[in-house]
Amino acid sequence: MLLVILILMVVSYNSAPYCLIQRIFQVTANSRFSRK
């Protein structure tokens, strides 16, 4: 699942603005915290 998010992040970075990537990164960080 993490790999999919990473690929999505890369694709977004190439297609979407930086704001969206930052938002995704925040969500990923939240998920990481929850996992821990």
C-alpha positions, 0 to 999 in steps of 0.5 A, a space after each residue: 500500500 505504501 508503494 502505491 502511495 509513493 507512486 501516486 505521489 510521484 505522479 502527482 508531483 509530475 501532474 499536480 501542484 506542490 500543494 497537493 503533494 504536501 497534503 498527500 505527504 501530511 496524510 502519509 505522515 498521519 498514517 505512519 503515526 497511526 501505524 506506529 
